[in-house]
Amino acid sequence: MIGVTRLNGDRFVLNADLIRTVEENPDTVITLVNGEHLVVKERMEEIVRLVIEYGRHLRRLIPPG
């Protein structure tokens, strides 16, 4: 899960596994696997960083072997 901000300032948590694409034009638009579009304040690079951090956190929770 990653925390993001709507353009009106409301914060919410998004399941990063549901993200299909992230675009900037100039607003950042996240498209989910179900086709829903979310416009957020965070820059595309920040969303990518958050998703990578989320994935790393998940991999630390899985025991080796």
Summary of the structure (lengths in Angstrom):
residues: 65
radius of gyration: 12.7
end to end distance: 25.0
largest distance: 45.2
contacts: 154
relative contact order: 0.22
helix: 32%
strand: 37%
